[in-house]
Amino acid sequence: MTSRSSDPEPPVSIANAVIIYGLLPIALLYLTSFVDWTNPVLQRAGVFVQQHYEHPIVPAVQTRNNGEPLEVKASSQYLSGEQSERLDKIKSIKNEEASKTKHENNEKVEQARNAARNDRHHRRKEEKVKQGKPEAHDRHKKVQNDRLSVVKSLDDKINALGIDFQNDPEDFYKALAYADALRERDINVHDGGSIQAESIQTYHTAINLIKSKWYAMEEETRLLNQDGRRLDINQELYLPQKSKSIQGLLVGAYSNLAMQYYMANMFEQAVNMHDEALELEPNFMASLLYRADTLVILGKYDDAGAAYSRVLEIDQDSEIADVFSGISKVLVAKEDSFSGGWDKMVDLLGKLIPVNERKLKSILPADMASGTAQSKQQRQQAQIILMRNLKKMHLAMFSYHDHQSKDETLAWNHLSMAYKYKMATLPPFNAAQEDLKVDTIKKIFTHGFWPAGVGSDSKQPIFIIGFPRSGSTLLERVLDSHPLIAGTGEDSVFNGMLDQIRNALVNASTEGDPNAIQRVVQQYAKKVDTTTHSRYMEIQRNLNDQHFEDPVRFVDKMLTNVSNVGFIHMLYPHALILHVAREPMDTIFSAYKHEFPPGLLDYTCEFESLAKLYNQYRDLMEHWDKVLPGRVTHVKYEDMVHDMPRLAKSVIDSTGLDWDDDVLNFHKKKHAVNTLSTTQVRKGVYKDSLQSWKRYEHNLAPLREMIGTYAANTFQTTLDSYKKIRRD
């Protein structure tokens, strides 16, 4: 994506960067010390701000109907001091009264022109909205407002329930409600796990309160709900808390605590809490399934396979299709870990897929138009559940044909069917919004944006960025195997605080003190460092690991930081940023065939949206290399595969730490890896995935065409010591 202006772009102040992220505009007083607002590039930034806020405090910019800025001449209030003096001298020569009259007339004419332009602009905008085609910036604003609304709603709920619990600390219902609300926020707001410790502590408090009542009751009455009936614990799962038996409350609390531990990357504790739930109720499906998933992360494939078998035994109707995702993972990792192997899974799915397809067809479109609103909603939910189950089943069959039967035709058919069902449940991909985001990043973060002397001296964080499925987990494991480096995965404290950092920069920029920005940067860089360190130490204490060393580097593997390199450099100009890059078609095919957690990456299962996301990623990486040459260090995945010993030494050398021979034993470490690469990374370095896309080259031809010249071009490793080795 190229700039609409061919004019050279001058340096832009750090304060302007917050515009892109939907924050308050910077005070004009502060901006004028850095920025010439008559520049066309900054006029476009002004338009962006005006479109997002009711009362912008930047110069008004006239726009065409499509939002493009017109050429605007600055009025005297925006001229420099020297220019104003010259203007005053010219004005003094003229007749004061005539000048005043002319000025007033010009103002009236200009106001009339602006009113006409604005009227035309708003009429066209309203027409687009009526046609269901709101402009990109309107959609962007809506997404931002929706996100902020969700966060505020969750925080308001937490505050209310927290006060309620504090006023009645012996009420286990209130303790559970508060703990559940904290966990809900942790699931929906990815802020580096800011409330995980409080959620865990509150669950433990609730469990102790419930157990006190549990011990005081007769064994039979523990199983009775509020109506005096005994229900299956799996049925109680969907009931309101006060309608459950005391046993159901305790089982559910242990299971939810386990899932909170899972979110906090405390996987051993998660398994232990699921064990507590299953000791009370051996057939509790949620704990059986999620315990098995956690065992996969821990690399305990035999135990996981046995747990999945147990799920199949209990779930006679096979309504929990997630079990097949887990089974296919353990079969790929260790085929004999699941009793019956691939054959058992394939036989089951051969029967279940047609059954579920018939069920789906039985919910006719005509049925959706009849009945009450509630009944229509129930049928819609039934459709979604069936399509989700079919997606999971077809993906498991793809895994079988891709890894076991090696039948590429059948594999591709199942993969295509899986994504047909998946896309039917998703809203359309918002390409315009993604274009707007990338385009604005490139316009704001330009040469000269970062003033000298701003930034922390800390080298504690090591950022890994890149496109999903590019080898980032392998690189993180190499780093994590060094005794003084700890991998934190994608639980990024930096990203969790990014909104706070942006808001603080906005406030600092209004003070008129150039040193205020540096104070904010130093404050938040230190806060990110100390919070990351304290959370890591908390995890180690929970693991009862008495032999770990205190790390001096922490790896942040939030790949989406591709968009945040500008802010990373602002806070940490000396921190290492590693960009891991893989052969383009291998990268996007791997992204295409893997199902990601809900979010933007859902759309990697469609060629058009996947190509758009990949092209934007490449566009951004080229931008950072242009405006911050040499700041991002590229690591080619294929170099890791072919030349790991030498490349690993160069990676450690780039961190400023001494080499440790144990780094090359990264695949033997028992460190839990909660990513889609969980099973692969435990194998160490292997070459099976190189050029894997070639098996499906015919099917992928349209996708290859969509990424254009990027398909033939990739990045080369730029580690200084590795380049020297290659030269020698």
ChimeraX attribute file (.defattr): number of C-alpha atoms within 10 A of each C-alpha:
attribute: neighborCount
match mode: 1-to-1
recipient: residues
	/A:1	11
	/A:2	9
	/A:3	12
	/A:4	10
	/A:5	9
	/A:6	7
	/A:7	10
	/A:8	9
	/A:9	17
	/A:10	15
	/A:11	17
	/A:12	23
	/A:13	20
	/A:14	23
	/A:15	25
	/A:16	22
	/A:17	26
	/A:18	21
	/A:19	21
	/A:20	21
	/A:21	14
	/A:22	17
	/A:23	18
	/A:24	18
	/A:25	26
	/A:26	23
	/A:27	19
	/A:28	18
	/A:29	14
	/A:30	18
	/A:31	21
	/A:32	14
	/A:33	11
	/A:34	16
	/A:35	17
	/A:36	19
	/A:37	21
	/A:38	17
	/A:39	17
	/A:40	20
	/A:41	21
	/A:42	23
	/A:43	24
	/A:44	23
	/A:45	22
	/A:46	22
	/A:47	20
	/A:48	19
	/A:49	23
	/A:50	18
	/A:51	15
	/A:52	20
	/A:53	14
	/A:54	8
	/A:55	11
	/A:56	19
	/A:57	16
	/A:58	20
	/A:59	18
	/A:60	13
	/A:61	23
	/A:62	19
	/A:63	19
	/A:64	12
	/A:65	16
	/A:66	10
	/A:67	15
	/A:68	14
	/A:69	19
	/A:70	13
	/A:71	13
	/A:72	14
	/A:73	10
	/A:74	15
	/A:75	9
	/A:76	12
	/A:77	9
	/A:78	16
	/A:79	16
	/A:80	11
	/A:81	11
	/A:82	8
	/A:83	11
	/A:84	14
	/A:85	12
	/A:86	10
	/A:87	13
	/A:88	11
	/A:89	10
	/A:90	10
	/A:91	13
	/A:92	10
	/A:93	8
	/A:94	10
	/A:95	9
	/A:96	11
	/A:97	9
	/A:98	10
	/A:99	13
	/A:100	12
	/A:101	11
	/A:102	12
	/A:103	12
	/A:104	12
	/A:105	12
	/A:106	12
	/A:107	12
	/A:108	12
	/A:109	12
	/A:110	12
	/A:111	12
	/A:112	12
	/A:113	13
	/A:114	15
	/A:115	12
	/A:116	12
	/A:117	16
	/A:118	16
	/A:119	13
	/A:120	14
	/A:121	17
	/A:122	13
	/A:123	13
	/A:124	14
	/A:125	18
	/A:126	15
	/A:127	13
	/A:128	13
	/A:129	13
	/A:130	10
	/A:131	9
	/A:132	9
	/A:133	13
	/A:134	15
	/A:135	16
	/A:136	17
	/A:137	17
	/A:138	16
	/A:139	15
	/A:140	20
	/A:141	16
	/A:142	13
	/A:143	13
	/A:144	16
	/A:145	13
	/A:146	12
	/A:147	14
	/A:148	12
	/A:149	12
	/A:150	15
	/A:151	15
	/A:152	12
	/A:153	13
	/A:154	19
	/A:155	15
	/A:156	12
	/A:157	16
	/A:158	20
	/A:159	15
	/A:160	12
	/A:161	21
	/A:162	20
	/A:163	13
	/A:164	16
	/A:165	20
	/A:166	13
	/A:167	11
	/A:168	12
	/A:169	16
	/A:170	14
	/A:171	15
	/A:172	22
	/A:173	17
	/A:174	21
	/A:175	26
	/A:176	27
	/A:177	21
	/A:178	27
	/A:179	30
	/A:180	21
	/A:181	20
	/A:182	28
	/A:183	24
	/A:184	15
	/A:185	23
	/A:186	21
	/A:187	13
	/A:188	12
	/A:189	16
	/A:190	16
	/A:191	19
	/A:192	21
	/A:193	19
	/A:194	19
	/A:195	15
	/A:196	20
	/A:197	15
	/A:198	14
	/A:199	24
	/A:200	21
	/A:201	13
	/A:202	21
	/A:203	26
	/A:204	18
	/A:205	18
	/A:206	27
	/A:207	22
	/A:208	14
	/A:209	19
	/A:210	22
	/A:211	17
	/A:212	11
	/A:213	12
	/A:214	20
	/A:215	10
	/A:216	9
	/A:217	13
	/A:218	9
	/A:219	11
	/A:220	8
	/A:221	15
	/A:222	19
	/A:223	22
	/A:224	18
	/A:225	20
	/A:226	13
	/A:227	9
	/A:228	11
	/A:229	11
	/A:230	16
	/A:231	14
	/A:232	12
	/A:233	20
	/A:234	15
	/A:235	11
	/A:236	18
	/A:237	17
	/A:238	10
	/A:239	11
	/A:240	8
	/A:241	19
	/A:242	11
	/A:243	16
	/A:244	25
	/A:245	24
	/A:246	22
	/A:247	22
	/A:248	27
	/A:249	28
	/A:250	23
	/A:251	25
	/A:252	25
	/A:253	23
	/A:254	25
	/A:255	27
	/A:256	24
	/A:257	26
	/A:258	30
	/A:259	25
	/A:260	27
	/A:261	24
	/A:262	19
	/A:263	18
	/A:264	22
	/A:265	20
	/A:266	20
	/A:267	25
	/A:268	18
	/A:269	20
	/A:270	26
	/A:271	25
	/A:272	16
	/A:273	23
	/A:274	28
	/A:275	19
	/A:276	17
	/A:277	26
	/A:278	20
	/A:279	12
	/A:280	14
	/A:281	17
	/A:282	13
	/A:283	19
	/A:284	24
	/A:285	20
	/A:286	19
	/A:287	29
	/A:288	24
	/A:289	22
	/A:290	24
	/A:291	28
	/A:292	29
	/A:293	26
	/A:294	24
	/A:295	22
	/A:296	25
	/A:297	20
	/A:298	20
	/A:299	20
	/A:300	16
	/A:301	25
	/A:302	19
	/A:303	17
	/A:304	28
	/A:305	28
	/A:306	15
	/A:307	24
	/A:308	25
	/A:309	20
	/A:310	17
	/A:311	22
	/A:312	19
	/A:313	12
	/A:314	12
	/A:315	15
	/A:316	9
	/A:317	9
	/A:318	17
	/A:319	14
	/A:320	17
	/A:321	21
	/A:322	19
	/A:323	24
	/A:324	24
	/A:325	17
	/A:326	20
	/A:327	28
	/A:328	24
	/A:329	22
	/A:330	27
	/A:331	22
	/A:332	17
	/A:333	18
	/A:334	17
	/A:335	18
	/A:336	15
	/A:337	19
	/A:338	23
	/A:339	16
	/A:340	11
	/A:341	17
	/A:342	19
	/A:343	11
	/A:344	12
	/A:345	20
	/A:346	17
	/A:347	10
	/A:348	14
	/A:349	20
	/A:350	13
	/A:351	10
	/A:352	19
	/A:353	16
	/A:354	12
	/A:355	12
	/A:356	17
	/A:357	14
	/A:358	11
	/A:359	14
	/A:360	17
	/A:361	10
	/A:362	11
	/A:363	14
	/A:364	12
	/A:365	11
	/A:366	7
	/A:367	13
	/A:368	16
	/A:369	10
	/A:370	10
	/A:371	10
	/A:372	10
	/A:373	11
	/A:374	9
	/A:375	13
	/A:376	15
	/A:377	13
	/A:378	13
	/A:379	17
	/A:380	16
	/A:381	12
	/A:382	15
	/A:383	20
	/A:384	17
	/A:385	17
	/A:386	19
	/A:387	23
	/A:388	19
	/A:389	25
	/A:390	27
	/A:391	26
	/A:392	24
	/A:393	29
	/A:394	24
	/A:395	26
	/A:396	28
	/A:397	27
	/A:398	28
	/A:399	23
	/A:400	23
	/A:401	19
	/A:402	18
	/A:403	15
	/A:404	12
	/A:405	13
	/A:406	14
	/A:407	14
	/A:408	16
	/A:409	15
	/A:410	16
	/A:411	22
	/A:412	19
	/A:413	13
	/A:414	22
	/A:415	25
	/A:416	19
	/A:417	16
	/A:418	25
	/A:419	26
	/A:420	16
	/A:421	19
	/A:422	22
	/A:423	17
	/A:424	13
	/A:425	14
	/A:426	11
	/A:427	8
	/A:428	10
	/A:429	16
	/A:430	14
	/A:431	13
	/A:432	13
	/A:433	18
	/A:434	17
	/A:435	16
	/A:436	15
	/A:437	17
	/A:438	17
	/A:439	18
	/A:440	19
	/A:441	20
	/A:442	20
	/A:443	18
	/A:444	25
	/A:445	24
	/A:446	21
	/A:447	15
	/A:448	15
	/A:449	21
	/A:450	21
	/A:451	13
	/A:452	7
	/A:453	10
	/A:454	21
	/A:455	22
	/A:456	21
	/A:457	14
	/A:458	16
	/A:459	17
	/A:460	24
	/A:461	25
	/A:462	23
	/A:463	24
	/A:464	28
	/A:465	26
	/A:466	24
	/A:467	22
	/A:468	25
	/A:469	21
	/A:470	25
	/A:471	23
	/A:472	26
	/A:473	24
	/A:474	23
	/A:475	24
	/A:476	24
	/A:477	27
	/A:478	25
	/A:479	25
	/A:480	22
	/A:481	22
	/A:482	23
	/A:483	17
	/A:484	17
	/A:485	25
	/A:486	24
	/A:487	25
	/A:488	22
	/A:489	22
	/A:490	18
	/A:491	20
	/A:492	21
	/A:493	24
	/A:494	24
	/A:495	21
	/A:496	17
	/A:497	18
	/A:498	17
	/A:499	15
	/A:500	12
	/A:501	21
	/A:502	21
	/A:503	14
	/A:504	17
	/A:505	23
	/A:506	24
	/A:507	18
	/A:508	23
	/A:509	25
	/A:510	19
	/A:511	14
	/A:512	15
	/A:513	11
	/A:514	14
	/A:515	13
	/A:516	17
	/A:517	24
	/A:518	18
	/A:519	16
	/A:520	22
	/A:521	22
	/A:522	18
	/A:523	15
	/A:524	19
	/A:525	24
	/A:526	17
	/A:527	15
	/A:528	20
	/A:529	19
	/A:530	14
	/A:531	15
	/A:532	22
	/A:533	20
	/A:534	11
	/A:535	19
	/A:536	19
	/A:537	16
	/A:538	13
	/A:539	17
	/A:540	15
	/A:541	12
	/A:542	13
	/A:543	13
	/A:544	10
	/A:545	11
	/A:546	8
	/A:547	7
	/A:548	12
	/A:549	11
	/A:550	13
	/A:551	17
	/A:552	15
	/A:553	26
	/A:554	24
	/A:555	26
	/A:556	25
	/A:557	23
	/A:558	21
	/A:559	20
	/A:560	16
	/A:561	20
	/A:562	21
	/A:563	20
	/A:564	15
	/A:565	22
	/A:566	24
	/A:567	20
	/A:568	23
	/A:569	20
	/A:570	22
	/A:571	25
	/A:572	24
	/A:573	20
	/A:574	18
	/A:575	21
	/A:576	23
	/A:577	25
	/A:578	24
	/A:579	27
	/A:580	28
	/A:581	25
	/A:582	25
	/A:583	19
	/A:584	23
	/A:585	21
	/A:586	19
	/A:587	22
	/A:588	28
	/A:589	24
	/A:590	18
	/A:591	21
	/A:592	22
	/A:593	18
	/A:594	17
	/A:595	19
	/A:596	17
	/A:597	9
	/A:598	9
	/A:599	7
	/A:600	13
	/A:601	16
	/A:602	20
	/A:603	27
	/A:604	25
	/A:605	24
	/A:606	17
	/A:607	19
	/A:608	16
	/A:609	19
	/A:610	23
	/A:611	21
	/A:612	17
	/A:613	22
	/A:614	21
	/A:615	19
	/A:616	20
	/A:617	18
	/A:618	18
	/A:619	17
	/A:620	20
	/A:621	19
	/A:622	14
	/A:623	16
	/A:624	21
	/A:625	13
	/A:626	13
	/A:627	16
	/A:628	19
	/A:629	12
	/A:630	12
	/A:631	18
	/A:632	22
	/A:633	21
	/A:634	20
	/A:635	25
	/A:636	22
	/A:637	24
	/A:638	19
	/A:639	18
	/A:640	21
	/A:641	18
	/A:642	13
	/A:643	12
	/A:644	16
	/A:645	14
	/A:646	15
	/A:647	22
	/A:648	20
	/A:649	19
	/A:650	19
	/A:651	22
	/A:652	18
	/A:653	16
	/A:654	17
	/A:655	19
	/A:656	11
	/A:657	14
	/A:658	12
	/A:659	16
	/A:660	13
	/A:661	11
	/A:662	13
	/A:663	21
	/A:664	18
	/A:665	13
	/A:666	23
	/A:667	18
	/A:668	14
	/A:669	13
	/A:670	10
	/A:671	16
	/A:672	20
	/A:673	23
	/A:674	20
	/A:675	15
	/A:676	17
	/A:677	15
	/A:678	19
	/A:679	21
	/A:680	18
	/A:681	20
	/A:682	20
	/A:683	12
	/A:684	16
	/A:685	16
	/A:686	12
	/A:687	10
	/A:688	7
	/A:689	12
	/A:690	15
	/A:691	15
	/A:692	15
	/A:693	18
	/A:694	13
	/A:695	14
	/A:696	14
	/A:697	15
	/A:698	10
	/A:699	14
	/A:700	16
	/A:701	10
	/A:702	13
	/A:703	19
	/A:704	21
	/A:705	12
	/A:706	17
	/A:707	23
	/A:708	12
	/A:709	11
	/A:710	17
	/A:711	17
	/A:712	11
	/A:713	10
	/A:714	14
	/A:715	18
	/A:716	17
	/A:717	20
	/A:718	17
	/A:719	21
	/A:720	13
	/A:721	16
	/A:722	21
	/A:723	14
	/A:724	11
	/A:725	12
	/A:726	8
	/A:727	7
	/A:728	6
